[in-house]
Amino acid sequence: MALQNEKLAAAATARNLEGKLADTEDCLLQKVREVASARDVQTGLRIELDSLKTMIENEEDRFVTELWTTVAIIVSVNHVVRLGTGQ
């Protein structure tokens, strides 16, 4: 009778451990999915940041070009005015 009780207890312990293992596997799978999702978001953000960086660099280039064009016009007009006034 004692051996039978030990077998029943061992079987119950095994079922309990199998249930805990299944729960742990489910939890691990959920965490893997969360990590994959976070990585996808991170990749999307990295792409968006690179795109914004390129846009800012292009705007900076355009601004500098416009600035130098304006400076060149001012210098040219100033030169023409000086020529006209004899300075």
C-alpha positions in Angstrom: 0.0 0.0 0.0 2.9 2.4 0.8 4.4 1.7 -2.6 1.1 2.5 -4.3 0.9 5.8 -2.4 4.4 6.7 -3.4 3.6 5.9 -7.1 0.5 8.1 -6.9 2.4 10.9 -5.2 5.2 10.6 -7.8 2.7 10.7 -10.6 1.0 13.7 -9.1 4.4 15.5 -8.7 5.3 14.6 -12.3 2.0 16.0 -13.6 2.5 19.2 -11.5 6.0 19.6 -12.9 4.8 19.0 -16.5 2.2 21.7 -15.9 4.8 24.1 -14.6 7.0 23.3 -17.5 4.2 24.0 -20.0 3.5 27.3 -18.2 7.1 28.2 -18.3 7.3 27.4 -22.0 4.2 29.5 -22.7 5.8 32.4 -20.8 9.1 32.0 -22.6 7.3 32.0 -26.0 5.4 35.1 -25.0 8.7 36.9 -24.0 10.3 35.8 -27.3 7.3 37.4 -29.2 7.6 40.6 -27.1 11.3 40.8 -27.9 10.7 40.3 -31.6 8.0 43.0 -31.5 10.3 45.4 -29.7 13.1 44.7 -32.2 10.6 45.4 -35.1 9.7 48.7 -33.5 13.4 49.5 -32.9 14.2 48.8 -36.5 11.3 50.9 -37.7 12.4 53.8 -35.4 16.0 53.4 -36.7 14.8 53.7 -40.3 12.7 56.7 -39.4 15.5 58.4 -37.6 17.9 57.8 -40.5 15.3 59.3 -42.8 14.9 62.4 -40.6 18.6 62.8 -40.4 18.9 62.7 -44.2 16.1 65.3 -44.5 17.8 67.6 -42.0 21.1 67.3 -43.8 19.4 68.1 -47.1 17.7 71.1 -45.5 21.0 72.2 -44.0 22.7 72.0 -47.4 19.8 73.9 -49.0 20.0 76.6 -46.3 23.8 77.0 -46.7 23.4 77.2 -50.5 20.7 79.9 -50.2 22.8 81.8 -47.6 25.9 81.8 -49.8 23.7 82.9 -52.8 22.3 85.7 -50.7 25.7 86.8 -49.5 27.0 86.7 -53.1 24.1 88.9 -54.3 24.7 91.4 -51.5 28.4 91.6 -52.3 27.6 92.1 -56.0 25.0 94.8 -55.3 27.4 96.5 -52.8 30.1 96.4 -55.5 27.8 97.9 -58.1 26.7 100.6 -55.7 30.3 101.4 -54.9 31.2 101.6 -58.6 28.2 103.9 -59.2 29.2 106.2 -56.4 32.8 106.2 -57.2 34.0 104.7 -53.9 
